[in-house]
Amino acid sequence: MDLKNLSIALFVKDIEISKDFYINILQQQIDLDFGKNVIFKAGFAIWEIRDSHIIPDKVGLDKIRDCSVNRFELYFETNNILQDYKDLKSKNVLFLHEIHEEIWGQQTIRFFDPDNHLIEIGESMEQFVSRFYKQGLTIEQVSTRTHVPVEEVKRLIDEK
């Protein structure tokens, strides 16, 4: 097979509420808008699936609209996690957790969209690798701390 991933589709209850969230809160830009199916330039889509579509017909409409289960995470990166956190906080977004440092050193936040899909925003690799280097760690120490290979640490630091 020669497959190419084109997009991830999130099933949503109300396309207008979800579209507003992704455009106005997460500042995503629309690539294509087909009414009940919106594709964002970031490579994901939201889809208000029709009751008569084969998917809810086969798996059950109740399962498609079940907001109590988080089956995956939509992931974004940023170069300013603190400002993004403050912006989301000011918009009363429901957080799973506030700024948290993962074991490899990346700072992340996780929160929910209007349909309870889990969303993560993390520091870009360049951001957190550079942060440790600026704190005085050697390239080898940064590599050990972040689990990023030495050559990649060097490349990321040289780009700054």
Z-matrix of the N, CA and C atoms (Angstrom, degrees):
N
C 1 1.456
C 2 1.521 1 109.66
N 3 1.306 2 115.35 1 144.72
C 4 1.460 3 122.11 2 176.61
C 5 1.524 4 107.15 3 -120.57
N 6 1.333 5 116.67 4 81.01
C 7 1.461 6 122.06 5 -174.44
C 8 1.520 7 111.06 6 -97.20
N 9 1.308 8 115.75 7 148.91
C 10 1.456 9 122.22 8 176.78
C 11 1.524 10 107.72 9 -132.46
N 12 1.331 11 116.65 10 123.12
C 13 1.461 12 120.44 11 178.41
C 14 1.523 13 108.91 12 -73.36
N 15 1.314 14 116.92 13 120.30
C 16 1.453 15 121.10 14 -178.84
C 17 1.521 16 112.93 15 -98.56
N 18 1.325 17 117.06 16 -32.30
C 19 1.454 18 118.98 17 -175.59
C 20 1.520 19 110.22 18 -171.40
N 21 1.294 20 114.79 19 161.31
C 22 1.461 21 123.25 20 169.95
C 23 1.518 22 105.66 21 -110.44
N 24 1.318 23 117.34 22 132.18
C 25 1.461 24 120.96 23 -179.33
C 26 1.523 25 109.57 24 -110.14
N 27 1.322 26 115.37 25 127.70
C 28 1.462 27 121.69 26 175.19
C 29 1.523 28 108.03 27 -101.78
N 30 1.325 29 116.93 28 124.91
C 31 1.459 30 120.21 29 175.65
C 32 1.521 31 108.26 30 -77.24
N 33 1.319 32 116.58 31 130.45
C 34 1.460 33 121.46 32 -177.68
C 35 1.528 34 109.58 33 -126.69
N 36 1.326 35 115.45 34 154.50
C 37 1.464 36 120.44 35 179.22
C 38 1.524 37 111.56 36 -75.65
N 39 1.334 38 116.04 37 -44.52
C 40 1.461 39 121.10 38 -175.45
C 41 1.521 40 108.44 39 -132.20
N 42 1.317 41 116.47 40 109.90
C 43 1.462 42 121.67 41 -174.50
C 44 1.527 43 111.93 42 -60.40
N 45 1.331 44 117.85 43 -36.35
C 46 1.465 45 120.49 44 -177.63
C 47 1.532 46 111.59 45 -69.13
N 48 1.329 47 117.23 46 -41.50
C 49 1.460 48 120.49 47 177.57
C 50 1.529 49 110.19 48 -64.47
N 51 1.318 50 116.59 49 -44.87
C 52 1.466 51 120.52 50 -179.41
C 53 1.526 52 111.53 51 -67.95
N 54 1.311 53 116.52 52 -40.25
C 55 1.464 54 120.36 53 178.79
C 56 1.531 55 109.45 54 -61.64
N 57 1.316 56 116.66 55 -44.23
C 58 1.462 57 121.07 56 177.90
C 59 1.529 58 110.86 57 -59.25
N 60 1.328 59 117.69 58 -43.11
C 61 1.464 60 122.18 59 179.40
C 62 1.527 61 111.15 60 -60.79
N 63 1.320 62 116.56 61 -50.32
C 64 1.469 63 120.04 62 -176.30
C 65 1.527 64 112.48 63 -70.72
N 66 1.326 65 118.00 64 -32.92
C 67 1.467 66 120.41 65 179.54
C 68 1.528 67 111.20 66 -79.86
N 69 1.321 68 117.20 67 -51.04
C 70 1.456 69 120.70 68 -170.63
C 71 1.525 70 114.87 69 -89.01
N 72 1.306 71 117.54 70 -27.02
C 73 1.469 72 119.15 71 179.43
C 74 1.524 73 110.95 72 -97.32
N 75 1.341 74 117.24 73 -48.54
C 76 1.471 75 119.65 74 -179.53
C 77 1.531 76 112.78 75 -92.98
N 78 1.331 77 116.79 76 -0.93
C 79 1.464 78 123.31 77 174.75
C 80 1.531 79 113.25 78 54.53
N 81 1.332 80 115.72 79 42.56
C 82 1.460 81 121.15 80 177.40
C 83 1.529 82 109.14 81 -88.46
N 84 1.308 83 116.01 82 147.24
C 85 1.459 84 121.24 83 -179.54
C 86 1.524 85 110.01 84 -102.02
N 87 1.312 86 115.12 85 138.31
C 88 1.467 87 120.95 86 179.57
C 89 1.523 88 109.37 87 -78.55
N 90 1.316 89 114.67 88 135.10
C 91 1.456 90 121.41 89 172.87
C 92 1.532 91 108.62 90 -92.57
N 93 1.334 92 115.66 91 -52.60
C 94 1.467 93 121.73 92 178.52
C 95 1.526 94 109.29 93 -138.51
N 96 1.327 95 115.90 94 139.29
C 97 1.460 96 121.05 95 178.65
C 98 1.521 97 108.01 96 -125.18
N 99 1.338 98 115.50 97 110.67
C 100 1.459 99 121.37 98 179.75
C 101 1.526 100 111.40 99 -103.87
N 102 1.324 101 117.57 100 23.12
C 103 1.458 102 121.20 101 -179.41
C 104 1.508 103 111.44 102 88.71
N 105 1.322 104 116.99 103 -83.60
C 106 1.467 105 121.22 104 -179.43
C 107 1.529 106 112.35 105 -92.13
N 108 1.320 107 117.01 106 1.77
C 109 1.466 108 122.81 107 178.94
C 110 1.524 109 106.93 108 -137.46
N 111 1.336 110 116.41 109 116.26
C 112 1.460 111 121.67 110 -177.57
C 113 1.519 112 108.38 111 -120.51
N 114 1.335 113 115.81 112 127.59
C 115 1.462 114 121.32 113 179.64
C 116 1.527 115 107.80 114 -108.65
N 117 1.329 116 115.56 115 128.60
C 118 1.458 117 121.45 116 -179.48
C 119 1.524 118 110.63 117 -97.67
N 120 1.311 119 115.60 118 151.52
C 121 1.463 120 121.36 119 -179.18
C 122 1.523 121 112.25 120 -60.88
N 123 1.322 122 117.94 121 -22.85
C 124 1.463 123 121.64 122 -179.54
C 125 1.528 124 112.71 123 -73.60
N 126 1.339 125 117.52 124 -6.65
C 127 1.461 126 120.01 125 174.42
C 128 1.512 127 115.62 126 100.45
N 129 1.312 128 117.95 127 19.66
C 130 1.465 129 120.79 128 174.57
C 131 1.520 130 108.49 129 -133.35
N 132 1.330 131 115.08 130 165.33
C 133 1.462 132 120.56 131 -178.17
C 134 1.524 133 109.85 132 -133.95
N 135 1.315 134 114.98 133 155.93
C 136 1.470 135 120.63 134 169.55
C 137 1.522 136 106.17 135 -116.34
N 138 1.322 137 114.99 136 143.89
C 139 1.452 138 120.20 137 -171.36
C 140 1.522 139 109.33 138 -142.22
N 141 1.323 140 116.42 139 116.24
C 142 1.464 141 121.14 140 171.33
C 143 1.522 142 105.85 141 -87.22
N 144 1.284 143 114.25 142 95.91
C 145 1.463 144 120.98 143 -171.76
C 146 1.529 145 110.06 144 -72.97
N 147 1.301 146 116.52 145 136.09
C 148 1.464 147 121.68 146 179.42
C 149 1.531 148 109.83 147 -72.98
N 150 1.314 149 115.54 148 144.15
C 151 1.467 150 120.77 149 179.38
C 152 1.525 151 111.99 150 -55.94
N 153 1.333 152 116.44 151 -31.80
C 154 1.461 153 121.04 152 -174.89
C 155 1.538 154 113.51 153 -85.98
N 156 1.330 155 117.74 154 -2.04
C 157 1.465 156 120.54 155 -179.07
C 158 1.530 157 110.28 156 -67.84
N 159 1.315 158 117.70 157 155.64
C 160 1.469 159 122.53 158 -177.74
C 161 1.534 160 112.92 159 -62.58
N 162 1.342 161 117.58 160 -30.96
C 163 1.476 162 118.75 161 -177.41
C 164 1.533 163 111.08 162 -64.66
N 165 1.354 164 119.42 163 -56.98
C 166 1.467 165 117.02 164 178.13
C 167 1.520 166 112.44 165 -65.58
N 168 1.335 167 116.52 166 -27.55
C 169 1.461 168 120.26 167 177.07
C 170 1.528 169 110.45 168 -61.92
N 171 1.323 170 117.10 169 -39.95
C 172 1.466 171 121.38 170 -176.62
C 173 1.529 172 113.45 171 -87.39
N 174 1.342 173 118.23 172 -38.66
C 175 1.471 174 119.32 173 -176.57
C 176 1.518 175 113.34 174 -100.84
N 177 1.323 176 116.92 175 -12.88
C 178 1.456 177 121.10 176 179.27
C 179 1.519 178 111.16 177 101.50
N 180 1.313 179 115.65 178 127.17
C 181 1.455 180 121.29 179 -179.75
C 182 1.530 181 111.29 180 -59.80
N 183 1.336 182 116.94 181 -35.61
C 184 1.454 183 120.64 182 179.82
C 185 1.533 184 111.04 183 -61.56
N 186 1.318 185 118.11 184 -35.63
C 187 1.470 186 121.17 185 178.83
C 188 1.522 187 111.66 186 -72.40
N 189 1.318 188 117.20 187 -35.69
C 190 1.456 189 121.43 188 178.53
C 191 1.524 190 110.44 189 -65.74
N 192 1.324 191 116.47 190 -36.45
C 193 1.470 192 120.96 191 -175.88
C 194 1.521 193 113.47 192 -97.96
N 195 1.315 194 117.55 193 6.59
C 196 1.469 195 121.26 194 -179.00
C 197 1.518 196 110.08 195 -73.91
N 198 1.325 197 116.90 196 108.13
C 199 1.465 198 121.88 197 -179.22
C 200 1.525 199 112.35 198 -89.89
N 201 1.313 200 118.04 199 5.13
C 202 1.467 201 119.91 200 -176.53
C 203 1.521 202 112.47 201 -88.51
N 204 1.333 203 117.61 202 -7.74
C 205 1.458 204 120.79 203 -175.79
C 206 1.524 205 109.69 204 -117.00
N 207 1.328 206 116.25 205 127.83
C 208 1.460 207 121.10 206 175.14
C 209 1.517 208 107.40 207 -103.32
N 210 1.322 209 116.21 208 102.78
C 211 1.452 210 120.18 209 -174.87
C 212 1.520 211 113.34 210 -93.15
N 213 1.301 212 118.49 211 -11.65
C 214 1.450 213 121.68 212 -179.97
C 215 1.519 214 108.90 213 -160.48
N 216 1.325 215 115.05 214 177.11
C 217 1.445 216 121.23 215 -179.35
C 218 1.520 217 108.98 216 -130.71
N 219 1.311 218 117.14 217 133.01
C 220 1.453 219 123.14 218 173.42
C 221 1.521 220 106.28 219 -90.98
N 222 1.344 221 117.32 220 127.35
C 223 1.457 222 121.61 221 -169.70
C 224 1.522 223 111.81 222 -118.55
N 225 1.334 224 114.99 223 131.63
C 226 1.458 225 122.30 224 175.61
C 227 1.525 226 108.22 225 -126.54
N 228 1.334 227 116.49 226 158.54
C 229 1.457 228 120.98 227 173.34
C 230 1.520 229 109.16 228 -120.53
N 231 1.340 230 115.28 229 156.96
C 232 1.455 231 121.85 230 -178.08
C 233 1.523 232 109.86 231 -144.29
N 234 1.310 233 115.17 232 160.60
C 235 1.463 234 120.55 233 173.30
C 236 1.518 235 111.24 234 -104.00
N 237 1.343 236 117.31 235 4.33
C 238 1.457 237 120.37 236 178.95
C 239 1.524 238 110.11 237 -146.61
N 240 1.316 239 115.74 238 72.76
C 241 1.466 240 120.60 239 -174.85
C 242 1.530 241 112.48 240 -63.03
N 243 1.322 242 117.63 241 -37.23
C 244 1.458 243 119.79 242 -178.49
C 245 1.528 244 111.21 243 -64.50
N 246 1.328 245 117.45 244 -45.37
C 247 1.463 246 119.98 245 179.34
C 248 1.528 247 111.34 246 -66.41
N 249 1.337 248 116.84 247 -40.95
C 250 1.460 249 119.78 248 178.39
C 251 1.529 250 110.89 249 -63.27
N 252 1.327 251 116.26 250 -40.43
C 253 1.465 252 120.91 251 177.07
C 254 1.538 253 109.93 252 -59.99
N 255 1.326 254 116.49 253 -47.70
C 256 1.467 255 120.40 254 -179.40
C 257 1.531 256 110.95 255 -61.15
N 258 1.338 257 116.09 256 -42.08
C 259 1.466 258 119.74 257 179.73
C 260 1.527 259 111.13 258 -62.07
N 261 1.330 260 116.72 259 -45.53
C 262 1.469 261 120.63 260 179.54
C 263 1.529 262 110.83 261 -65.27
N 264 1.314 263 116.29 262 -41.79
C 265 1.473 264 121.50 263 179.89
C 266 1.537 265 109.53 264 -59.73
N 267 1.336 266 116.77 265 -41.54
C 268 1.467 267 120.46 266 -178.55
C 269 1.526 268 112.02 267 -68.15
N 270 1.327 269 116.88 268 -18.08
C 271 1.467 270 121.23 269 179.98
C 272 1.521 271 111.97 270 -99.91
N 273 1.338 272 116.12 271 13.79
C 274 1.463 273 123.12 272 175.55
C 275 1.523 274 114.23 273 57.97
N 276 1.320 275 116.17 274 37.55
C 277 1.458 276 121.09 275 175.74
C 278 1.529 277 108.04 276 -70.21
N 279 1.318 278 117.15 277 142.65
C 280 1.464 279 122.31 278 178.19
C 281 1.528 280 108.87 279 -82.73
N 282 1.330 281 116.78 280 116.50
C 283 1.459 282 122.08 281 -177.36
C 284 1.524 283 111.94 282 -94.11
N 285 1.317 284 115.55 283 140.96
C 286 1.464 285 121.54 284 166.23
C 287 1.524 286 107.55 285 -76.31
N 288 1.342 287 115.76 286 -44.55
C 289 1.457 288 121.36 287 173.23
C 290 1.519 289 108.89 288 -153.83
N 291 1.311 290 114.68 289 155.24
C 292 1.455 291 120.73 290 178.82
C 293 1.529 292 107.80 291 -85.25
N 294 1.332 293 119.34 292 -165.66
C 295 1.464 294 120.90 293 -175.87
C 296 1.527 295 109.93 294 -55.64
N 297 1.314 296 114.19 295 126.97
C 298 1.470 297 122.80 296 -174.92
C 299 1.517 298 107.60 297 -136.59
N 300 1.328 299 117.23 298 138.72
C 301 1.457 300 120.16 299 175.60
C 302 1.519 301 109.38 300 -96.39
N 303 1.342 302 115.04 301 119.05
C 304 1.463 303 120.67 302 178.63
C 305 1.532 304 109.39 303 -69.89
N 306 1.332 305 116.94 304 165.64
C 307 1.473 306 119.63 305 -176.26
C 308 1.523 307 112.56 306 -62.04
N 309 1.322 308 118.08 307 -23.08
C 310 1.463 309 121.27 308 178.67
C 311 1.532 310 111.62 309 -90.65
N 312 1.351 311 116.91 310 1.94
C 313 1.455 312 121.11 311 173.30
C 314 1.519 313 116.72 312 100.78
N 315 1.310 314 118.14 313 -11.43
C 316 1.460 315 120.96 314 -179.93
C 317 1.525 316 109.67 315 -73.65
N 318 1.326 317 116.68 316 134.44
C 319 1.454 318 121.05 317 174.93
C 320 1.524 319 108.52 318 -86.70
N 321 1.336 320 115.98 319 135.73
C 322 1.456 321 121.74 320 -177.94
C 323 1.525 322 110.69 321 -137.09
N 324 1.322 323 114.17 322 158.62
C 325 1.468 324 121.96 323 166.97
C 326 1.524 325 106.25 324 -132.47
N 327 1.321 326 116.07 325 148.98
C 328 1.466 327 120.78 326 176.39
C 329 1.519 328 108.23 327 -133.20
N 330 1.328 329 114.26 328 139.65
C 331 1.458 330 120.86 329 -176.30
C 332 1.517 331 108.85 330 -152.80
N 333 1.323 332 116.43 331 178.16
C 334 1.459 333 121.87 332 -174.47
C 335 1.523 334 111.13 333 -116.62
N 336 1.330 335 115.66 334 146.38
C 337 1.464 336 120.59 335 172.18
C 338 1.525 337 107.94 336 -87.31
N 339 1.337 338 119.23 337 179.99
C 340 1.472 339 120.52 338 -177.06
C 341 1.529 340 114.42 339 -60.86
N 342 1.331 341 118.52 340 -21.10
C 343 1.466 342 121.62 341 178.59
C 344 1.519 343 112.28 342 -101.90
N 345 1.328 344 116.57 343 15.69
C 346 1.465 345 123.73 344 175.72
C 347 1.532 346 113.29 345 71.07
N 348 1.340 347 117.25 346 20.53
C 349 1.462 348 119.39 347 172.45
C 350 1.527 349 107.55 348 -74.24
N 351 1.307 350 116.38 349 137.71
C 352 1.458 351 121.85 350 -179.38
C 353 1.524 352 109.81 351 -81.13
N 354 1.332 353 116.00 352 129.72
C 355 1.460 354 122.58 353 -179.75
C 356 1.524 355 108.39 354 -123.68
N 357 1.325 356 115.38 355 135.60
C 358 1.461 357 121.25 356 175.99
C 359 1.513 358 109.06 357 -117.31
N 360 1.320 359 115.87 358 139.28
C 361 1.456 360 121.93 359 166.64
C 362 1.524 361 105.48 360 -121.16
N 363 1.318 362 115.61 361 126.88
C 364 1.451 363 121.15 362 178.84
C 365 1.512 364 110.55 363 -125.93
N 366 1.327 365 114.76 364 157.54
C 367 1.465 366 119.13 365 173.08
C 368 1.518 367 108.72 366 -59.96
N 369 1.315 368 117.26 367 144.22
C 370 1.453 369 119.60 368 173.35
C 371 1.525 370 108.49 369 -63.52
N 372 1.326 371 116.10 370 155.57
C 373 1.455 372 119.97 371 179.51
C 374 1.529 373 109.92 372 -58.20
N 375 1.303 374 116.55 373 -42.02
C 376 1.465 375 120.84 374 178.62
C 377 1.525 376 110.71 375 -58.01
N 378 1.322 377 116.27 376 -39.73
C 379 1.461 378 122.27 377 -178.17
C 380 1.529 379 111.69 378 -64.56
N 381 1.334 380 116.75 379 -51.93
C 382 1.470 381 116.79 380 -174.42
C 383 1.519 382 112.23 381 -77.35
N 384 1.322 383 118.62 382 -30.64
C 385 1.465 384 120.41 383 174.90
C 386 1.531 385 109.09 384 -64.58
N 387 1.328 386 117.06 385 -46.23
C 388 1.468 387 121.42 386 179.23
C 389 1.526 388 111.63 387 -63.19
N 390 1.331 389 116.20 388 -36.72
C 391 1.476 390 120.03 389 179.66
C 392 1.520 391 110.30 390 -59.31
N 393 1.328 392 117.78 391 -45.47
C 394 1.464 393 120.47 392 179.83
C 395 1.523 394 111.65 393 -68.07
N 396 1.324 395 116.80 394 -37.68
C 397 1.458 396 120.83 395 179.14
C 398 1.534 397 109.92 396 -64.92
N 399 1.336 398 116.70 397 -42.69
C 400 1.470 399 121.33 398 178.72
C 401 1.530 400 111.97 399 -66.85
N 402 1.333 401 116.91 400 -22.98
C 403 1.466 402 120.57 401 177.11
C 404 1.526 403 111.76 402 -78.56
N 405 1.347 404 116.29 403 -4.05
C 406 1.459 405 120.09 404 175.31
C 407 1.521 406 115.47 405 106.57
N 408 1.321 407 118.28 406 2.34
C 409 1.459 408 119.37 407 176.96
C 410 1.532 409 109.27 408 -72.53
N 411 1.321 410 116.57 409 146.18
C 412 1.456 411 120.77 410 174.50
C 413 1.529 412 108.65 411 -73.40
N 414 1.316 413 116.07 412 167.79
C 415 1.468 414 120.13 413 177.96
C 416 1.523 415 110.39 414 -57.67
N 417 1.321 416 117.27 415 -42.03
C 418 1.461 417 121.36 416 -179.93
C 419 1.526 418 111.08 417 -65.88
N 420 1.333 419 116.95 418 -40.27
C 421 1.473 420 120.75 419 178.23
C 422 1.532 421 110.87 420 -66.91
N 423 1.334 422 116.59 421 -39.25
C 424 1.464 423 120.01 422 177.01
C 425 1.528 424 109.17 423 -61.75
N 426 1.331 425 116.57 424 -43.30
C 427 1.460 426 121.09 425 179.42
C 428 1.529 427 110.61 426 -60.73
N 429 1.319 428 116.52 427 -46.14
C 430 1.466 429 120.79 428 179.49
C 431 1.526 430 110.68 429 -63.02
N 432 1.332 431 117.11 430 -44.21
C 433 1.465 432 122.13 431 -176.86
C 434 1.530 433 112.18 432 -66.66
N 435 1.344 434 116.76 433 -39.04
C 436 1.464 435 121.17 434 -171.90
C 437 1.525 436 114.12 435 -100.86
N 438 1.320 437 117.06 436 -10.91
C 439 1.470 438 122.86 437 -175.44
C 440 1.531 439 112.22 438 67.56
N 441 1.325 440 116.99 439 15.93
C 442 1.459 441 122.24 440 176.81
C 443 1.530 442 106.86 441 -90.93
N 444 1.332 443 118.28 442 129.49
C 445 1.465 444 120.13 443 -178.81
C 446 1.535 445 112.53 444 -55.80
N 447 1.333 446 116.48 445 147.33
C 448 1.460 447 123.22 446 -177.01
C 449 1.532 448 111.31 447 -51.77
N 450 1.322 449 117.46 448 -45.76
C 451 1.469 450 120.12 449 -178.92
C 452 1.521 451 112.29 450 -61.92
N 453 1.327 452 117.01 451 -36.60
C 454 1.464 453 120.29 452 178.38
C 455 1.527 454 110.27 453 -71.70
N 456 1.331 455 117.78 454 -37.78
C 457 1.472 456 121.22 455 175.95
C 458 1.527 457 109.09 456 -59.76
N 459 1.328 458 116.81 457 -46.90
C 460 1.469 459 120.63 458 178.94
C 461 1.520 460 110.73 459 -58.89
N 462 1.330 461 116.82 460 -44.92
C 463 1.461 462 120.49 461 -179.43
C 464 1.537 463 111.12 462 -62.60
N 465 1.317 464 116.50 463 -43.87
C 466 1.455 465 120.48 464 -178.59
C 467 1.522 466 112.12 465 -66.64
N 468 1.310 467 117.08 466 -38.34
C 469 1.468 468 121.11 467 -179.78
C 470 1.528 469 110.06 468 -72.50
N 471 1.337 470 117.84 469 -37.06
C 472 1.465 471 121.51 470 179.39
C 473 1.508 472 111.91 471 -66.19
N 474 1.341 473 118.18 472 -27.04
C 475 1.461 474 121.69 473 -178.90
C 476 1.522 475 111.76 474 -72.76
N 477 1.309 476 118.69 475 -16.31
C 478 1.476 477 121.38 476 -176.60
C 479 1.491 478 112.47 477 -87.55
